Amino acid sequence: MLDRGQVFVREFEWTWTKAVIISLVLWFVGIGLIAFVPSWWLYFADQKLGWHKCPCPTTLKFFEFKARDVVAVILFSIPFGAMIVIPYHLQKLRRRLRSESESRPTGGYR
């Protein structure tokens, strides 16, 4: 299975159609993971778990309220970071599988 994945990464070529379709799919996935999931968590924690800001100064409610926000930040950060790191590593893997140089071609005299 790993060999099939490496063959796919090595031999995949972009066309305009593939690029537009993949960009559209990634946009919907990105909006879903970066906007909807953290928003859903905030509503769920507020309404179902009761982790909302309370006027009474209890320590437990304060930490639940802060934990709600920390979980929302994590739910936002992981997909955002993955959308930056995964393409970078796929590009490096493709160059390694194609035995290409890490240096960028300059294209002539300067």
N, C-alpha and C positions, 0 to 999 in steps of 0.2 A: 504494500500500500504506500509506503514511503517512496519507493522507486517510481510509482505512478505519479505521485504528487510532484516529485522532482522533475520528471519528464514534462508534466504539464507546465510547471513554472518556467522551465528552460525553453520550451517551444512555443509558448503563448505569444501571439502577436496582436497588438492593438489595431483595431480599425475604428473609424469614426462611429459606426453603429455600436460596437461593443463598448466603446468609451462612454457614449451617451447613456446607454442602458445601464451600465454598471454605476455610473455617476448618479443616475436617478434612483436606483435601488439603494445605494449607499446614503443618499440624502434622506430617504424615508427611514432607513434604519437609524441613522444618526439623530434625526429629529425624535424618533421614538425612544431611543436610549438616553439622549441628553436632555430632552424636555419633558416627555410624558412620564417616564418612570420616576424621576425625582419628585415631580409634581404629585403623582399618585401617592407616593410614600408620605409626603407632607399632609395630604388630606387624610390618608389612612391613619397616620399616627395621631393626628389632631382629633378626628371624629371617633375612631374605633378604640384606640388605645388610651385616649385622653391625655396625650402628651402636649398640652397647650399651656400657654403662659397663664398662670393663675395669680390673681391679686393677693392671695395669701402667701406669705413668705416662707413656705416650707422648702426644705433643702431637697427633698426627693423630687418635687415637681420641677424645681430649677434644673436639676441634672437630667431629668427626662426631657425637658424642653431643649436643652443643649444637645443631648444625645440624638434627638430628632433631626436637628440641623447637621450634626456631624454625619449621620447616615445619609442625608440628602447630598452633602458634599461628596461623599464617597461614591454614591450612585451616579453623580455627574462626572467625577474625575476619572473613574476607570474607563468608561467608554470613550471619553475625550482623549485620554492618553493612548488608548489602544488604537484610535483612528490616526494617530501620528506615528506611533512606534511600529505597528504591524506593516504598513506599506514600506517603511524604511528597511525593515529586516527582509521583507520579500524582495526588495530591489537588490540588497546585498547578496541574498541567496541566488538570485537570478544571474548576477554578474559572476559569482563564484562558479555556478553550474555551467555557464557559457565560457568560462576561462577568460573573462574580459578583465582589463586593467581597472584598478580603482581610480586612476587619474582621469581627469576630464579631458577630452580632446579640445584643442584650442582652435583649430580650423584655419591655421595659416599664420602669416607673419603679423607682428604687432608693431 
